[in-house]
Amino acid sequence: SETMKMALIVILARIFSTRSVDGPGMGPRELALPLILILVPFVLVVEQPDLGTGSMIAAIGGSLLLLMKVRKWIIATLIVVV
């Protein structure tokens, strides 16, 4: 789980660096793969149970999503759901 924190940063940085988004921002289709890559380790770590590390993985993924150009309604929806 500790290695996954660093690996998640590198993997998401690679994915986001190869995508060029013009217009209002990334939509649900562009965010599907990054969200899956965040949710899979989060669920696996929380099942251990290690909520602290799971929360850190979610925070890392969420902060990277906030720094990318994402449509505002998607961010608002995620905040409401969380």
Secondary structure as the mmCIF struct_conf table of DSSP 4:
data_model
#
loop_
_struct_conf.conf_type_id
_struct_conf.id
_struct_conf.beg_label_comp_id
_struct_conf.beg_label_asym_id
_struct_conf.beg_label_seq_id
_struct_conf.end_label_comp_id
_struct_conf.end_label_asym_id
_struct_conf.end_label_seq_id
HELX_RH_AL_P HELX_RH_AL_P1 GLU A 2 THR A 18
BEND BEND1 GLY A 23 PRO A 24
STRN STRN1 MET A 26 MET A 26
HELX_RH_AL_P HELX_RH_AL_P2 PRO A 28 VAL A 46
TURN_TY1_P TURN_TY1_P1 GLU A 47 PRO A 49
HELX_RH_AL_P HELX_RH_AL_P3 LEU A 51 LEU A 67
BEND BEND2 MET A 68 MET A 68
STRN STRN2 VAL A 70 VAL A 70
HELX_RH_AL_P HELX_RH_AL_P4 LYS A 72 VAL A 81
#
